[in-house]
Amino acid sequence: MLAALVGTAAAVPEPELLCTVTDRRLAELSGLVVDAAGGIWAIPDGGRRVTVHRIDPVTCAIVETRTADIDPRDAEDLALGPDGALWVGDIGDNGRVRDTVAVIVLPEQGEPRLHRLTYPDGAHDAEALVVDGAGRPVIVTKEGPFGAGVYRTVEPPAGVGPTPLERVGTAALPASNGTTGPLGGLGSRLVTGAAQSADGSVVALRSYTDAWLYPVRDGDVAAAVTGAAAVRVPLPDEPQGEAIAFGPDGTLYSAGETRNGVRGELRAVRGAAALVAGGDAVFEPPAAEEPSSGPVWGPAVIGGGIVTGLLLLLALAMGLRGRRRA
């Protein structure tokens, strides 16, 4: 059973609109990060090479671009490494067919680095990436109310690899009354992005409707999202919210894709990181049992059942149609 909210909700600031994303190059904005100098970087979901744009927080205009001649299959998130490098999370896999996923590291100086990664239990779709203080990528999968898998490399990846990931836990977002986003209530349970505060003390997971902020103890990001209480920050009315980042001052930034003609926006929740220290608006997450082996199968079974049902109905309709013709 999923736990309910407990305690008294604090006065969480509402998101402040900074600007609307009008540049077509960021129509599918899916990842966001803020560097140590306060520069806001965004990545689109798509393209034939790695492309990261720095945007003006007042106008959302692109003011700088970094590229790498690496063709990502499905880049979904952006993270900041402990040395300031930008990490592109090529971790999307809607069909769950990839043998490997990847991270592409864009250092401030020097050549980009490609690291391929493998899951220990089959393919997963994911849109959330953070990099811990040891330089290890932490991936949270997009697997809905059944619980998202949390995966991490044992050591910082070196070389193209592939480097194996290990499953270190399950993150289950709580029920939320946030429904002003894609997929309604279901969208409030899908992990679409992740971020870590500049001092490493807070990590955030976001859904289409909310952000959940977790305290990090002893630098263990993976443990934070699998077992600690969290603070809810509502992110309502985003057409398709997929990106989240912390600024150096603890501001939480969010953004997302254009959907149904409604353009994405860059928004800010001032002082969000400090809410975790206050311990307000928390929930106690459920103790999730770890699977003995194999990937999380719930969504696949449900999806397969729906597809099978539709195929049976189609076959029946075709059979009746054939009988009428005969």
C-alpha positions in Angstrom: 0.0 0.0 0.0 1.3 3.4 -0.9 1.8 5.8 2.0 -0.2 9.0 2.3 1.0 12.4 3.1 1.6 13.1 6.8 2.2 16.2 8.8 1.4 19.7 7.9 2.2 21.0 4.4 4.5 24.0 4.4 3.9 27.1 2.3 5.7 25.8 -0.8 6.3 28.6 -3.2 4.5 28.4 -6.5 6.5 28.1 -9.7 7.5 31.4 -11.1 7.4 31.7 -14.9 10.7 32.9 -16.3 10.2 32.6 -20.0 8.5 30.6 -22.8 10.6 28.3 -25.0 10.0 29.4 -28.6 13.2 28.1 -30.3 12.3 25.0 -32.3 15.6 23.4 -31.4 14.2 23.0 -27.9 10.6 22.0 -28.8 11.4 18.6 -27.3 13.3 19.9 -24.2 13.8 16.9 -22.0 16.8 17.6 -19.8 18.0 20.6 -17.7 21.1 21.4 -15.6 22.6 24.5 -14.0 26.3 24.9 -13.8 28.4 26.4 -11.0 28.2 29.8 -12.6 24.4 29.7 -12.9 24.3 28.9 -16.6 21.2 27.0 -17.5 21.8 24.2 -20.0 19.1 22.2 -21.8 19.0 19.2 -24.1 16.4 18.2 -26.7 15.0 14.8 -27.1 16.1 13.9 -30.6 18.8 14.8 -33.2 21.6 12.9 -34.9 24.3 14.2 -32.7 24.7 15.3 -29.1 23.7 18.9 -28.7 23.4 20.9 -25.5 22.2 24.5 -25.4 22.7 27.2 -22.8 19.6 29.4 -22.5 19.0 32.9 -21.3 16.7 32.6 -18.2 15.0 35.9 -19.1 14.1 35.1 -22.7 14.8 31.4 -23.1 16.9 32.3 -26.2 19.8 30.0 -27.0 23.1 31.8 -26.2 25.6 29.0 -26.5 25.8 25.4 -27.9 28.0 22.5 -27.2 28.1 19.5 -29.5 29.7 16.1 -29.9 29.8 14.0 -33.0 28.1 11.1 -31.3 24.7 10.0 -32.5 22.5 9.3 -29.4 19.6 6.9 -29.8 17.3 8.6 -27.3 18.8 11.4 -25.1 16.4 12.1 -22.2 18.2 13.8 -19.4 21.1 16.0 -18.5 23.2 15.9 -15.3 26.2 17.7 -13.8 29.3 15.7 -12.9 31.4 16.5 -9.8 34.0 18.2 -12.0 31.5 20.4 -13.8 31.2 18.3 -16.9 27.8 17.9 -18.6 26.5 14.3 -18.7 24.0 13.5 -21.4 21.7 10.6 -20.5 21.1 8.6 -23.7 18.8 6.3 -21.7 15.4 6.4 -23.4 14.0 3.1 -24.7 10.2 3.2 -25.2 10.1 -0.2 -26.9 12.5 -1.7 -24.3 14.7 -3.2 -27.1 18.1 -1.7 -26.5 21.1 -3.9 -25.6 22.9 -0.9 -24.1 22.1 2.6 -23.0 24.8 5.3 -22.7 26.0 8.5 -21.1 28.0 11.0 -23.1 30.3 13.3 -21.0 31.0 16.8 -22.3 33.9 18.2 -20.2 34.6 21.9 -19.9 37.9 21.2 -21.6 38.9 18.3 -23.8 37.1 15.7 -25.9 33.7 14.2 -25.2 33.6 10.7 -23.7 31.1 7.9 -24.5 30.3 5.2 -21.9 27.9 2.5 -22.8 26.0 0.8 -20.0 24.1 -2.5 -19.5 21.2 -3.3 -17.2 21.5 -6.6 -15.2 17.9 -7.6 -15.8 16.9 -6.7 -19.3 16.0 -3.4 -21.1 14.3 -0.5 -19.4 13.0 2.9 -20.4 14.3 5.8 -18.4 14.3 9.6 -18.4 16.1 10.4 -15.1 19.9 10.7 -14.6 22.0 12.1 -11.8 25.8 11.7 -11.2 26.9 11.1 -7.6 29.9 12.6 -5.9 32.1 9.6 -6.9 31.3 10.2 -10.6 28.9 7.3 -10.9 25.8 7.6 -13.0 22.5 6.9 -11.2 19.5 6.0 -13.5 15.9 5.9 -12.3 13.6 4.1 -14.8 10.2 5.3 -16.0 8.0 2.4 -14.8 5.0 4.0 -13.2 3.1 3.1 -10.0 4.7 -0.3 -9.9 7.9 1.2 -8.8 10.8 2.6 -10.7 14.2 0.8 -10.7 17.2 2.6 -9.4 20.5 1.6 -11.1 24.1 2.6 -10.6 27.5 1.6 -11.8 29.8 0.1 -9.1 32.7 2.4 -10.1 32.8 5.5 -12.4 32.6 4.2 -16.0 35.9 4.2 -17.9 36.1 3.7 -21.7 33.4 2.9 -24.1 32.5 -0.3 -22.2 29.9 -1.5 -21.8 30.0 -1.0 -18.1 27.5 -3.0 -16.1 24.8 -1.3 -14.0 23.6 -2.8 -10.7 20.1 -2.5 -9.4 20.3 -0.8 -6.0 16.7 -0.3 -5.1 13.2 0.8 -6.1 11.7 4.3 -6.1 8.0 4.6 -5.7 6.5 8.1 -6.1 3.5 8.5 -3.7 0.0 9.2 -4.8 -0.5 12.9 -5.7 -3.5 15.1 -6.3 -1.5 16.6 -9.2 -3.4 15.8 -12.4 -2.7 18.9 -14.5 -0.3 17.2 -16.9 -0.2 14.4 -19.5 -1.9 11.1 -18.5 -3.7 12.7 -15.5 -3.1 10.8 -12.2 -0.9 8.2 -13.8 1.4 11.0 -15.0 2.0 12.0 -11.4 3.6 8.6 -10.8 6.0 8.4 -13.8 9.6 9.6 -13.2 10.5 12.0 -16.0 13.6 13.7 -14.7 16.1 14.0 -11.8 18.5 16.6 -10.3 20.8 17.1 -7.4 21.5 20.3 -5.5 24.9 22.0 -5.9 26.1 20.9 -2.4 24.8 17.4 -2.9 22.5 17.5 0.1 19.2 17.2 -1.9 18.2 15.1 -4.8 14.9 15.5 -6.7 12.8 13.2 -8.8 10.0 14.7 -10.9 6.9 13.4 -12.6 4.6 15.2 -15.1 2.9 17.0 -12.2 5.3 17.3 -9.2 8.8 17.3 -7.9 9.8 15.2 -4.9 12.8 16.4 -2.9 14.8 13.9 -0.8 17.6 14.5 1.7 20.9 12.9 0.8 23.0 11.4 3.6 26.6 10.3 3.3 26.5 11.2 -0.4 24.4 8.2 -1.2 22.0 9.5 -3.9 20.6 6.0 -4.7 19.7 5.4 -1.1 18.0 8.8 -0.8 15.5 8.1 -3.5 14.7 4.6 -2.3 14.2 5.1 1.4 14.0 8.6 2.7 11.1 10.9 3.3 10.5 13.6 0.7 9.0 17.1 0.2 6.5 17.6 -2.5 6.8 20.6 -4.8 3.8 20.9 -7.2 4.6 21.7 -10.8 1.2 22.1 -12.3 0.1 23.0 -15.8 3.2 22.1 -17.7 2.3 20.7 -21.2 4.8 17.8 -20.8 7.2 18.4 -17.9 10.4 16.3 -18.3 13.3 18.5 -17.0 14.4 19.6 -13.6 17.6 21.2 -12.1 18.8 23.0 -9.0 20.6 26.3 -9.2 23.6 27.1 -7.0 21.3 29.0 -4.6 18.9 26.1 -4.2 16.3 27.3 -6.7 14.5 24.5 -8.4 14.1 25.0 -12.2 11.7 23.0 -14.3 10.9 22.8 -18.0 9.5 20.5 -20.7 8.4 19.8 -24.2 5.9 21.5 -26.4 2.7 19.4 -26.5 -0.4 19.9 -28.6 0.8 23.3 -29.7 1.3 24.5 -26.1 5.0 25.6 -25.7 7.1 24.6 -22.8 8.2 27.1 -20.2 11.2 27.6 -18.0 10.0 28.1 -14.4 11.6 28.5 -11.0 10.7 27.6 -7.4 12.9 29.8 -5.2 14.5 28.3 -2.1 13.2 24.8 -2.9 16.3 23.0 -1.6 15.8 24.6 1.8 12.4 23.0 2.2 14.0 19.6 2.8 15.7 20.8 5.9 12.4 21.9 7.4 10.9 18.5 7.1 7.5 19.7 6.0 5.0 18.1 3.6 6.7 14.8 3.9 5.6 11.2 3.2 7.0 7.9 4.3 7.5 5.9 1.2 6.5 2.2 1.2 9.0 -0.5 1.7 9.2 -2.0 -1.8 10.3 -5.6 -2.2 13.2 -6.2 -4.6 12.5 -8.5 -7.5 14.4 -11.8 -7.3 15.3 -11.6 -11.0 14.1 -10.2 -14.3 12.9 -6.7 -15.2 9.9 -4.9 -13.8 7.1 -6.7 -15.6 3.9 -5.0 -14.6 3.6 -2.3 -17.3 4.8 -4.8 -20.0 2.2 -7.4 -19.0 -0.6 -4.8 -18.9 0.5 -3.3 -22.2 0.8 -6.8 -23.7 -2.7 -7.7 -22.4 -4.2 -4.6 -24.0 -2.5 -5.3 -27.4 -3.6 -9.0 -27.3 -7.2 -8.0 -26.5 -7.2 -5.6 -29.4 -5.8 -8.2 -31.8 -8.4 -10.7 -30.7 -11.2 -8.2 -31.3 -9.7 -7.4 -34.7 -9.5 -11.1 -35.6 -13.1 -11.6 -34.6 -14.3 -8.6 -36.6 -12.4 -9.9 -39.6 -13.9 -13.3 -39.2 -17.4 -12.0 -39.0 -16.8 -9.8 -42.0 -15.5 -12.9 -44.0 -18.6 -14.9 -43.1 -20.9 -12.1 -44.3 -19.0 -12.1 -47.7 -19.3 -15.9 -47.9 
